[in-house]
Amino acid sequence: SLMRIMLKSKIHQAYVTETNINYEGSITIDKKLMEEADILPSEQVEVLNLNNGARFTSYAIEGKRNSGEICLNGAAARLAIKGDIIIILSYCYVDDDEAHNFIPKLVYVDANNAITETKQAAKAI
């Protein structure tokens, strides 16, 4: 049967706290944010940088819980600087039947990357 790639979750407008070119790669995300957005360690994510328009694929690794840490590692460190605002997206494959009613989870954060709100996205009309 037909499968669709659907937005599973989004961490909206998080602030980059660090970049580390020498790390092997990936994006380090505060463990609490990962849990709220249903992102597992090593799961693929797409990162959108609102400051420079960069869009890139990476994978998540856990940062310290409640640290507010969002660190771009390896090659991705060239695509952002500390203080840039990014959106972190995760996707999943969903059966066509389920896709029509599939609702992603949205996680909103403040300037310290602390969660201010979580909600299910409004269903498209």
PyMOL CGO cylinders between C-alpha atoms (Angstrom):
from pymol import cmd
from pymol.cgo import CYLINDER

trace = [
    CYLINDER, 0.00, 0.00, 0.00, 1.01, 3.61, -0.51, 0.3, 1, 1, 1, 1, 1, 1,
    CYLINDER, 1.01, 3.61, -0.51, 3.14, 5.15, 2.23, 0.3, 1, 1, 1, 1, 1, 1,
    CYLINDER, 3.14, 5.15, 2.23, 3.58, 8.88, 2.70, 0.3, 1, 1, 1, 1, 1, 1,
    CYLINDER, 3.58, 8.88, 2.70, 6.40, 10.69, 4.47, 0.3, 1, 1, 1, 1, 1, 1,
    CYLINDER, 6.40, 10.69, 4.47, 4.68, 12.92, 7.03, 0.3, 1, 1, 1, 1, 1, 1,
    CYLINDER, 4.68, 12.92, 7.03, 5.92, 15.51, 9.49, 0.3, 1, 1, 1, 1, 1, 1,
    CYLINDER, 5.92, 15.51, 9.49, 6.04, 13.70, 12.85, 0.3, 1, 1, 1, 1, 1, 1,
    CYLINDER, 6.04, 13.70, 12.85, 7.23, 16.54, 15.05, 0.3, 1, 1, 1, 1, 1, 1,
    CYLINDER, 7.23, 16.54, 15.05, 8.83, 19.96, 15.11, 0.3, 1, 1, 1, 1, 1, 1,
    CYLINDER, 8.83, 19.96, 15.11, 10.94, 21.87, 17.61, 0.3, 1, 1, 1, 1, 1, 1,
    CYLINDER, 10.94, 21.87, 17.61, 10.11, 25.42, 16.59, 0.3, 1, 1, 1, 1, 1, 1,
    CYLINDER, 10.11, 25.42, 16.59, 12.62, 28.28, 16.61, 0.3, 1, 1, 1, 1, 1, 1,
    CYLINDER, 12.62, 28.28, 16.61, 15.27, 26.87, 18.92, 0.3, 1, 1, 1, 1, 1, 1,
    CYLINDER, 15.27, 26.87, 18.92, 18.48, 28.81, 19.44, 0.3, 1, 1, 1, 1, 1, 1,
    CYLINDER, 18.48, 28.81, 19.44, 21.85, 27.30, 18.50, 0.3, 1, 1, 1, 1, 1, 1,
    CYLINDER, 21.85, 27.30, 18.50, 23.90, 27.29, 21.71, 0.3, 1, 1, 1, 1, 1, 1,
    CYLINDER, 23.90, 27.29, 21.71, 27.15, 25.92, 20.28, 0.3, 1, 1, 1, 1, 1, 1,
    CYLINDER, 27.15, 25.92, 20.28, 28.87, 24.62, 17.16, 0.3, 1, 1, 1, 1, 1, 1,
    CYLINDER, 28.87, 24.62, 17.16, 31.64, 22.02, 17.15, 0.3, 1, 1, 1, 1, 1, 1,
    CYLINDER, 31.64, 22.02, 17.15, 33.35, 21.39, 13.82, 0.3, 1, 1, 1, 1, 1, 1,
    CYLINDER, 33.35, 21.39, 13.82, 35.63, 18.70, 15.28, 0.3, 1, 1, 1, 1, 1, 1,
    CYLINDER, 35.63, 18.70, 15.28, 32.86, 16.42, 16.49, 0.3, 1, 1, 1, 1, 1, 1,
    CYLINDER, 32.86, 16.42, 16.49, 32.01, 13.41, 14.30, 0.3, 1, 1, 1, 1, 1, 1,
    CYLINDER, 32.01, 13.41, 14.30, 28.69, 14.83, 13.23, 0.3, 1, 1, 1, 1, 1, 1,
    CYLINDER, 28.69, 14.83, 13.23, 25.05, 15.25, 14.21, 0.3, 1, 1, 1, 1, 1, 1,
    CYLINDER, 25.05, 15.25, 14.21, 23.00, 17.70, 16.24, 0.3, 1, 1, 1, 1, 1, 1,
    CYLINDER, 23.00, 17.70, 16.24, 23.01, 17.54, 20.03, 0.3, 1, 1, 1, 1, 1, 1,
    CYLINDER, 23.01, 17.54, 20.03, 19.56, 18.32, 21.46, 0.3, 1, 1, 1, 1, 1, 1,
    CYLINDER, 19.56, 18.32, 21.46, 18.49, 18.71, 25.09, 0.3, 1, 1, 1, 1, 1, 1,
    CYLINDER, 18.49, 18.71, 25.09, 17.08, 15.28, 26.11, 0.3, 1, 1, 1, 1, 1, 1,
    CYLINDER, 17.08, 15.28, 26.11, 13.82, 16.83, 27.36, 0.3, 1, 1, 1, 1, 1, 1,
    CYLINDER, 13.82, 16.83, 27.36, 13.24, 18.48, 23.97, 0.3, 1, 1, 1, 1, 1, 1,
    CYLINDER, 13.24, 18.48, 23.97, 13.92, 15.18, 22.21, 0.3, 1, 1, 1, 1, 1, 1,
    CYLINDER, 13.92, 15.18, 22.21, 11.41, 13.38, 24.43, 0.3, 1, 1, 1, 1, 1, 1,
    CYLINDER, 11.41, 13.38, 24.43, 8.73, 16.05, 23.96, 0.3, 1, 1, 1, 1, 1, 1,
    CYLINDER, 8.73, 16.05, 23.96, 9.22, 15.96, 20.18, 0.3, 1, 1, 1, 1, 1, 1,
    CYLINDER, 9.22, 15.96, 20.18, 9.37, 12.14, 20.09, 0.3, 1, 1, 1, 1, 1, 1,
    CYLINDER, 9.37, 12.14, 20.09, 12.87, 12.14, 18.58, 0.3, 1, 1, 1, 1, 1, 1,
    CYLINDER, 12.87, 12.14, 18.58, 15.08, 9.15, 19.42, 0.3, 1, 1, 1, 1, 1, 1,
    CYLINDER, 15.08, 9.15, 19.42, 18.87, 9.13, 19.66, 0.3, 1, 1, 1, 1, 1, 1,
    CYLINDER, 18.87, 9.13, 19.66, 20.32, 8.59, 16.16, 0.3, 1, 1, 1, 1, 1, 1,
    CYLINDER, 20.32, 8.59, 16.16, 17.00, 9.45, 14.49, 0.3, 1, 1, 1, 1, 1, 1,
    CYLINDER, 17.00, 9.45, 14.49, 17.23, 11.44, 11.26, 0.3, 1, 1, 1, 1, 1, 1,
    CYLINDER, 17.23, 11.44, 11.26, 16.17, 15.07, 11.52, 0.3, 1, 1, 1, 1, 1, 1,
    CYLINDER, 16.17, 15.07, 11.52, 16.01, 17.98, 9.10, 0.3, 1, 1, 1, 1, 1, 1,
    CYLINDER, 16.01, 17.98, 9.10, 17.32, 21.32, 10.33, 0.3, 1, 1, 1, 1, 1, 1,
    CYLINDER, 17.32, 21.32, 10.33, 16.23, 24.68, 8.90, 0.3, 1, 1, 1, 1, 1, 1,
    CYLINDER, 16.23, 24.68, 8.90, 18.30, 27.76, 9.75, 0.3, 1, 1, 1, 1, 1, 1,
    CYLINDER, 18.30, 27.76, 9.75, 16.12, 30.88, 9.73, 0.3, 1, 1, 1, 1, 1, 1,
    CYLINDER, 16.12, 30.88, 9.73, 19.16, 33.18, 9.79, 0.3, 1, 1, 1, 1, 1, 1,
    CYLINDER, 19.16, 33.18, 9.79, 20.85, 31.99, 6.59, 0.3, 1, 1, 1, 1, 1, 1,
    CYLINDER, 20.85, 31.99, 6.59, 18.34, 29.74, 4.83, 0.3, 1, 1, 1, 1, 1, 1,
    CYLINDER, 18.34, 29.74, 4.83, 20.42, 26.57, 5.21, 0.3, 1, 1, 1, 1, 1, 1,
    CYLINDER, 20.42, 26.57, 5.21, 18.46, 23.30, 5.24, 0.3, 1, 1, 1, 1, 1, 1,
    CYLINDER, 18.46, 23.30, 5.24, 20.27, 20.08, 6.05, 0.3, 1, 1, 1, 1, 1, 1,
    CYLINDER, 20.27, 20.08, 6.05, 19.77, 16.54, 7.22, 0.3, 1, 1, 1, 1, 1, 1,
    CYLINDER, 19.77, 16.54, 7.22, 21.43, 15.27, 10.37, 0.3, 1, 1, 1, 1, 1, 1,
    CYLINDER, 21.43, 15.27, 10.37, 20.74, 12.85, 13.21, 0.3, 1, 1, 1, 1, 1, 1,
    CYLINDER, 20.74, 12.85, 13.21, 19.96, 13.58, 16.82, 0.3, 1, 1, 1, 1, 1, 1,
    CYLINDER, 19.96, 13.58, 16.82, 22.10, 12.83, 19.85, 0.3, 1, 1, 1, 1, 1, 1,
    CYLINDER, 22.10, 12.83, 19.85, 21.01, 13.45, 23.41, 0.3, 1, 1, 1, 1, 1, 1,
    CYLINDER, 21.01, 13.45, 23.41, 22.22, 16.48, 25.29, 0.3, 1, 1, 1, 1, 1, 1,
    CYLINDER, 22.22, 16.48, 25.29, 21.86, 16.94, 29.01, 0.3, 1, 1, 1, 1, 1, 1,
    CYLINDER, 21.86, 16.94, 29.01, 18.23, 17.12, 30.17, 0.3, 1, 1, 1, 1, 1, 1,
    CYLINDER, 18.23, 17.12, 30.17, 16.99, 20.68, 30.78, 0.3, 1, 1, 1, 1, 1, 1,
    CYLINDER, 16.99, 20.68, 30.78, 20.32, 22.13, 29.60, 0.3, 1, 1, 1, 1, 1, 1,
    CYLINDER, 20.32, 22.13, 29.60, 18.76, 23.97, 26.66, 0.3, 1, 1, 1, 1, 1, 1,
    CYLINDER, 18.76, 23.97, 26.66, 21.63, 22.60, 24.57, 0.3, 1, 1, 1, 1, 1, 1,
    CYLINDER, 21.63, 22.60, 24.57, 21.34, 22.74, 20.78, 0.3, 1, 1, 1, 1, 1, 1,
    CYLINDER, 21.34, 22.74, 20.78, 24.79, 22.06, 19.30, 0.3, 1, 1, 1, 1, 1, 1,
    CYLINDER, 24.79, 22.06, 19.30, 25.56, 21.59, 15.61, 0.3, 1, 1, 1, 1, 1, 1,
    CYLINDER, 25.56, 21.59, 15.61, 28.44, 19.17, 15.19, 0.3, 1, 1, 1, 1, 1, 1,
    CYLINDER, 28.44, 19.17, 15.19, 30.77, 18.26, 12.35, 0.3, 1, 1, 1, 1, 1, 1,
    CYLINDER, 30.77, 18.26, 12.35, 29.93, 19.56, 8.87, 0.3, 1, 1, 1, 1, 1, 1,
    CYLINDER, 29.93, 19.56, 8.87, 26.68, 21.10, 10.12, 0.3, 1, 1, 1, 1, 1, 1,
    CYLINDER, 26.68, 21.10, 10.12, 28.76, 23.45, 12.28, 0.3, 1, 1, 1, 1, 1, 1,
    CYLINDER, 28.76, 23.45, 12.28, 29.58, 25.30, 9.05, 0.3, 1, 1, 1, 1, 1, 1,
    CYLINDER, 29.58, 25.30, 9.05, 25.88, 26.00, 8.47, 0.3, 1, 1, 1, 1, 1, 1,
    CYLINDER, 25.88, 26.00, 8.47, 25.12, 27.97, 11.63, 0.3, 1, 1, 1, 1, 1, 1,
    CYLINDER, 25.12, 27.97, 11.63, 26.64, 30.12, 14.32, 0.3, 1, 1, 1, 1, 1, 1,
    CYLINDER, 26.64, 30.12, 14.32, 25.78, 30.42, 17.99, 0.3, 1, 1, 1, 1, 1, 1,
    CYLINDER, 25.78, 30.42, 17.99, 22.55, 32.37, 18.37, 0.3, 1, 1, 1, 1, 1, 1,
    CYLINDER, 22.55, 32.37, 18.37, 21.04, 31.35, 15.03, 0.3, 1, 1, 1, 1, 1, 1,
    CYLINDER, 21.04, 31.35, 15.03, 17.39, 30.33, 15.18, 0.3, 1, 1, 1, 1, 1, 1,
    CYLINDER, 17.39, 30.33, 15.18, 16.60, 26.89, 13.79, 0.3, 1, 1, 1, 1, 1, 1,
    CYLINDER, 16.60, 26.89, 13.79, 13.64, 24.62, 13.29, 0.3, 1, 1, 1, 1, 1, 1,
    CYLINDER, 13.64, 24.62, 13.29, 14.21, 20.88, 13.85, 0.3, 1, 1, 1, 1, 1, 1,
    CYLINDER, 14.21, 20.88, 13.85, 11.87, 18.54, 11.96, 0.3, 1, 1, 1, 1, 1, 1,
    CYLINDER, 11.87, 18.54, 11.96, 11.32, 14.80, 12.22, 0.3, 1, 1, 1, 1, 1, 1,
    CYLINDER, 11.32, 14.80, 12.22, 9.34, 12.72, 9.76, 0.3, 1, 1, 1, 1, 1, 1,
    CYLINDER, 9.34, 12.72, 9.76, 7.82, 9.25, 9.64, 0.3, 1, 1, 1, 1, 1, 1,
    CYLINDER, 7.82, 9.25, 9.64, 6.32, 6.90, 7.06, 0.3, 1, 1, 1, 1, 1, 1,
    CYLINDER, 6.32, 6.90, 7.06, 2.56, 6.60, 7.42, 0.3, 1, 1, 1, 1, 1, 1,
    CYLINDER, 2.56, 6.60, 7.42, 0.07, 4.40, 5.56, 0.3, 1, 1, 1, 1, 1, 1,
    CYLINDER, 0.07, 4.40, 5.56, -2.00, 6.43, 3.13, 0.3, 1, 1, 1, 1, 1, 1,
    CYLINDER, -2.00, 6.43, 3.13, -5.20, 5.72, 5.08, 0.3, 1, 1, 1, 1, 1, 1,
    CYLINDER, -5.20, 5.72, 5.08, -3.69, 7.07, 8.31, 0.3, 1, 1, 1, 1, 1, 1,
    CYLINDER, -3.69, 7.07, 8.31, -1.86, 9.96, 6.61, 0.3, 1, 1, 1, 1, 1, 1,
    CYLINDER, -1.86, 9.96, 6.61, -5.07, 11.87, 5.94, 0.3, 1, 1, 1, 1, 1, 1,
    CYLINDER, -5.07, 11.87, 5.94, -5.67, 12.25, 9.68, 0.3, 1, 1, 1, 1, 1, 1,
    CYLINDER, -5.67, 12.25, 9.68, -2.07, 12.25, 10.88, 0.3, 1, 1, 1, 1, 1, 1,
    CYLINDER, -2.07, 12.25, 10.88, -1.28, 15.15, 13.23, 0.3, 1, 1, 1, 1, 1, 1,
    CYLINDER, -1.28, 15.15, 13.23, 2.32, 16.13, 14.06, 0.3, 1, 1, 1, 1, 1, 1,
    CYLINDER, 2.32, 16.13, 14.06, 3.47, 17.28, 17.49, 0.3, 1, 1, 1, 1, 1, 1,
    CYLINDER, 3.47, 17.28, 17.49, 4.77, 20.84, 17.79, 0.3, 1, 1, 1, 1, 1, 1,
    CYLINDER, 4.77, 20.84, 17.79, 7.19, 21.89, 20.52, 0.3, 1, 1, 1, 1, 1, 1,
    CYLINDER, 7.19, 21.89, 20.52, 7.71, 25.61, 21.12, 0.3, 1, 1, 1, 1, 1, 1,
    CYLINDER, 7.71, 25.61, 21.12, 10.66, 26.98, 23.07, 0.3, 1, 1, 1, 1, 1, 1,
    CYLINDER, 10.66, 26.98, 23.07, 11.85, 30.31, 24.46, 0.3, 1, 1, 1, 1, 1, 1,
    CYLINDER, 11.85, 30.31, 24.46, 15.22, 32.05, 24.04, 0.3, 1, 1, 1, 1, 1, 1,
    CYLINDER, 15.22, 32.05, 24.04, 16.77, 29.56, 26.51, 0.3, 1, 1, 1, 1, 1, 1,
    CYLINDER, 16.77, 29.56, 26.51, 15.34, 26.57, 24.60, 0.3, 1, 1, 1, 1, 1, 1,
    CYLINDER, 15.34, 26.57, 24.60, 13.00, 25.83, 27.50, 0.3, 1, 1, 1, 1, 1, 1,
    CYLINDER, 13.00, 25.83, 27.50, 9.61, 24.47, 26.45, 0.3, 1, 1, 1, 1, 1, 1,
    CYLINDER, 9.61, 24.47, 26.45, 6.85, 27.08, 26.48, 0.3, 1, 1, 1, 1, 1, 1,
    CYLINDER, 6.85, 27.08, 26.48, 4.13, 25.02, 24.79, 0.3, 1, 1, 1, 1, 1, 1,
    CYLINDER, 4.13, 25.02, 24.79, 3.51, 21.68, 23.13, 0.3, 1, 1, 1, 1, 1, 1,
    CYLINDER, 3.51, 21.68, 23.13, 0.52, 20.92, 20.97, 0.3, 1, 1, 1, 1, 1, 1,
    CYLINDER, 0.52, 20.92, 20.97, -0.77, 18.82, 18.16, 0.3, 1, 1, 1, 1, 1, 1,
    CYLINDER, -0.77, 18.82, 18.16, -0.81, 20.70, 14.87, 0.3, 1, 1, 1, 1, 1, 1,
    CYLINDER, -0.81, 20.70, 14.87, -4.20, 21.92, 13.74, 0.3, 1, 1, 1, 1, 1, 1,
    CYLINDER, -4.20, 21.92, 13.74, -5.64, 19.56, 11.15, 0.3, 1, 1, 1, 1, 1, 1,
    CYLINDER, -5.64, 19.56, 11.15, -5.44, 20.93, 7.64, 0.3, 1, 1, 1, 1, 1, 1,
    CYLINDER, -5.44, 20.93, 7.64, -8.82, 21.88, 6.23, 0.3, 1, 1, 1, 1, 1, 1,
]
cmd.load_cgo(trace, "trace")
